């Protein structure tokens, strides 16, 4: 979920050159979030993404609701140097126990060792308009080292019942090469908080 910055250099003595990134190359990622929910069913929420230049494709399961999938297409925008940003508006179809159409987004801002990441979607329920709902997951992190980060997280979901409309909590994450491991504690002041454990892979 972090912004990747690639620095390349050429050795003038060896007269070597560095090729620019290939915008036509595909990049992929896969992640699985395991939710340990008090007084409810524990579950795994997998996500798979594929990107090529401006094109963003994504598939999710158990995100909008349990036993529910969604498929997405989006357009990638990015820019900035000191303040690096990425933004992807998306449109998705939701099917399963919950069905409908969902405009959404994902984006990030990175400055120094700080990063703000957010993803959201507004699901227009095809069955009952009153069941339409805005989902959101946001993180604010500080990375004192390339392989370690910590910060704050918020979530708004209907995938399970919660006493709070917006859950807030803490996160810690570790990165090794192309593997990312994260742990989240939502509603830490509650008698029975929610735990989330995530693993992600870029390839």
C-alpha angles and dihedrals in degrees: 000000000000129000111258118216119191120200119193129181136186127222106229092196091060091039092228124158133207121225118228119246114282108243089194094059119105121233124193139193135185129190139174124201115198113204119205101193124185116238091001143078117290113227146171123241112201125191130188125191135187124190133186117171107303094350119100123184124182140174126193136182129196090009104112093027139337115284089018129119133193135195124203143191123192147164120244120223124177141160147134133091112214089021103037117192140182127187130178121183110201143186121209144182119221121206137172127046085354118040132183148088122295131192109199148158145207127199148150143205121206127191123167104316094336126098133182115198126181138170127180144164138189109218114205101204112225093208106043121013088206088065092062109121143179114234122197140175119183135174134190111192142175118208110197087175131027091246100043135058138163136181149111132318136192130191137187113189146145095201086105136006119270133175089229128062090214118033117208129193153129133286140194126189141186129197127199116178104303097345123093125192122190138174126198133194112199121194093004091180093058122100089242111023125194119251124205125189119190137188123187135184130194119202 
